[in-house]
Amino acid sequence: MNKRLVILGAGGHGRAVADAALKMGYRTIVFLDDRAAGRCIGFPIAGPLDRAEALRDGETDFVIALGDNRLRRRVAMGHDLPWARIVHPSAQISPFAELGAGTVVLAGAAVNVCARVGRHCIVNTGAVVEHDNMLEDFAQVAPRAALGGSVRVGALAQIGIGAVVKNNVAVGMGCVIGAGAVVVKSTEPGGVYVGVPAWRREKGAAG
Ligand SMILES: CC(=O)SCCNC(=O)CCNC(=O)[C@H](O)C(C)(C)COP(=O)(O)OP(=O)(O)OC[C@H]1O[C@@H](n2cnc3c(N)ncnc32)[C@H](O)[C@@H]1OP(=O)(O)O
């Protein structure tokens, strides 16, 4: 692949996305970031995020690598660009699964048969998205979190690191599921849930 990838965000997630992209065969990486300048893991930071349109050409893909779901949505809404799907070669993606544009699936993650993952989602390292899951746009599944079969994750929701969601449960839009929580019942939009079994700690931001 001779394409260039422009990564919007040069933080930790941006570096993980670059690593996956290089393993996919992208030859050239350029970062954009509003706070950092210089170089990032050896690749240039070519300016702030709003430079993205100027880097558009027929040979360049773009991806937003910002871990904050609402920020990722804001940036996506502000740009009409050819968004790439970044899938680490060690991830297991069923040929019967769907990944939306701009979605990132990192090392060792699994997206099983008939799962549908929306646009600009993150399926992080070692996460399990089981059969018939539906992840709406801008949702995120943190490292080693596991979703049982037929789980629905609302837009902008965040499933914390190592959390478990029982099969057939729905996680409401904009929910935050804390690290290590075990969700056994559907959750209300915008809530923050922690613990085993998970309980609602407070009202969060539904986006
Ligand atoms: C590659 C990557 O790094 S991807 C990112 C992975 N990271 C994650 O998944 C993080 C998930 N986030 C969490 O678990 C967070 O702790 C949240 C969202 C649940 C809460 O965050 P905050 O609102 O900042 O909570 P804060 O840290 O102030 O803690 C408030 C209280 O909740 C408790 N608490 C925080 N997180 C949890 C949790 N996951 N489970 C149980 N209790 C928790 C704290 O111990 C504290 O209790 P106290 O008031 O009795 O002292």
The ligand as an SDF file (V2000), in Angstrom:
LIG
                    3D

 51 53  0  0  0  0  0  0  0  0999 V2000
   -5.2930    2.3710   26.3010 C   0  0  0  0  0  0  0  0  0  0  0  0
   -6.1730    3.0800   27.3170 C   0  0  0  0  0  0  0  0  0  0  0  0
   -5.7270    3.5450   28.3270 O   0  0  0  0  0  0  0  0  0  0  0  0
   -7.8600    3.1880   26.9640 S   0  0  0  0  0  0  0  0  0  0  0  0
   -8.6060    3.9140   28.4180 C   0  0  0  0  0  0  0  0  0  0  0  0
   -8.9220    2.8810   29.4550 C   0  0  0  0  0  0  0  0  0  0  0  0
   -9.4360    3.5550   30.6450 N   0  0  0  0  0  0  0  0  0  0  0  0
  -10.6270    3.2930   31.1510 C   0  0  0  0  0  0  0  0  0  0  0  0
  -11.3330    2.4250   30.6920 O   0  0  0  0  0  0  0  0  0  0  0  0
  -11.0380    4.1660   32.3020 C   0  0  0  0  0  0  0  0  0  0  0  0
  -12.4680    3.9490   32.7480 C   0  0  0  0  0  0  0  0  0  0  0  0
  -12.7640    4.9440   33.7190 N   0  0  0  0  0  0  0  0  0  0  0  0
  -13.0520    4.6690   35.0220 C   0  0  0  0  0  0  0  0  0  0  0  0
  -13.1340    3.5180   35.4600 O   0  0  0  0  0  0  0  0  0  0  0  0
  -13.2220    5.8990   35.8850 C   0  0  0  0  0  0  0  0  0  0  0  0
  -12.6180    5.6600   37.1270 O   0  0  0  0  0  0  0  0  0  0  0  0
  -14.7060    6.3300   36.0600 C   0  0  0  0  0  0  0  0  0  0  0  0
  -15.1350    6.9220   34.7210 C   0  0  0  0  0  0  0  0  0  0  0  0
  -15.6060    5.1610   36.3990 C   0  0  0  0  0  0  0  0  0  0  0  0
  -14.8440    7.3640   37.1440 C   0  0  0  0  0  0  0  0  0  0  0  0
  -13.9540    8.4000   36.8970 O   0  0  0  0  0  0  0  0  0  0  0  0
  -13.9880    9.6790   37.8890 P   0  0  0  0  0  0  0  0  0  0  0  0
  -15.3410   10.3070   37.8400 O   0  0  0  0  0  0  0  0  0  0  0  0
  -12.8160   10.5310   37.5240 O   0  0  0  0  0  0  0  0  0  0  0  0
  -13.8620    8.9960   39.3070 O   0  0  0  0  0  0  0  0  0  0  0  0
  -12.7490    9.1950   40.4470 P   0  0  0  0  0  0  0  0  0  0  0  0
  -11.4450    8.6220   39.9760 O   0  0  0  0  0  0  0  0  0  0  0  0
  -12.8000   10.6190   40.8970 O   0  0  0  0  0  0  0  0  0  0  0  0
  -13.3270    8.2600   41.5830 O   0  0  0  0  0  0  0  0  0  0  0  0
  -14.5400    8.5750   42.2460 C   0  0  0  0  0  0  0  0  0  0  0  0
  -14.8980    7.3860   43.1210 C   0  0  0  0  0  0  0  0  0  0  0  0
  -15.2950    6.2890   42.2990 O   0  0  0  0  0  0  0  0  0  0  0  0
  -14.4410    5.1530   42.5420 C   0  0  0  0  0  0  0  0  0  0  0  0
  -14.1790    4.5100   41.2550 N   0  0  0  0  0  0  0  0  0  0  0  0
  -13.5910    5.0810   40.1790 C   0  0  0  0  0  0  0  0  0  0  0  0
  -13.5420    4.1930   39.1790 N   0  0  0  0  0  0  0  0  0  0  0  0
  -14.1030    3.0570   39.6280 C   0  0  0  0  0  0  0  0  0  0  0  0
  -14.3190    1.7930   39.0310 C   0  0  0  0  0  0  0  0  0  0  0  0
  -13.9660    1.5380   37.7640 N   0  0  0  0  0  0  0  0  0  0  0  0
  -14.9270    0.8340   39.7710 N   0  0  0  0  0  0  0  0  0  0  0  0
  -15.2860    1.0910   41.0610 C   0  0  0  0  0  0  0  0  0  0  0  0
  -15.1050    2.2840   41.6740 N   0  0  0  0  0  0  0  0  0  0  0  0
  -14.5120    3.2440   40.9540 C   0  0  0  0  0  0  0  0  0  0  0  0
  -13.1780    5.7280   43.1510 C   0  0  0  0  0  0  0  0  0  0  0  0
  -12.5130    4.7630   43.9470 O   0  0  0  0  0  0  0  0  0  0  0  0
  -13.7440    6.8720   43.9730 C   0  0  0  0  0  0  0  0  0  0  0  0
  -14.3140    6.3420   45.1410 O   0  0  0  0  0  0  0  0  0  0  0  0
  -14.3130    7.1970   46.5290 P   0  0  0  0  0  0  0  0  0  0  0  0
  -15.1440    8.4220   46.2430 O   0  0  0  0  0  0  0  0  0  0  0  0
  -14.9400    6.2650   47.4960 O   0  0  0  0  0  0  0  0  0  0  0  0
  -12.8860    7.5090   46.7970 O   0  0  0  0  0  0  0  0  0  0  0  0
  1  2  1  0
  2  3  2  0
  2  4  1  0
  4  5  1  0
  5  6  1  0
  6  7  1  0
  7  8  1  0
  8  9  2  0
  8 10  1  0
 10 11  1  0
 11 12  1  0
 12 13  1  0
 13 14  2  0
 13 15  1  0
 15 16  1  0
 15 17  1  0
 17 18  1  0
 17 19  1  0
 17 20  1  0
 20 21  1  0
 21 22  1  0
 22 23  2  0
 22 24  1  0
 22 25  1  0
 25 26  1  0
 26 27  2  0
 26 28  1  0
 26 29  1  0
 29 30  1  0
 30 31  1  0
 31 32  1  0
 31 46  1  0
 32 33  1  0
 33 34  1  0
 33 44  1  0
 34 35  1  0
 34 43  1  0
 35 36  2  0
 36 37  1  0
 37 38  1  0
 37 43  2  0
 38 39  1  0
 38 40  2  0
 40 41  1  0
 41 42  2  0
 42 43  1  0
 44 45  1  0
 44 46  1  0
 46 47  1  0
 47 48  1  0
 48 49  2  0
 48 50  1  0
 48 51  1  0
M  END
$$$$
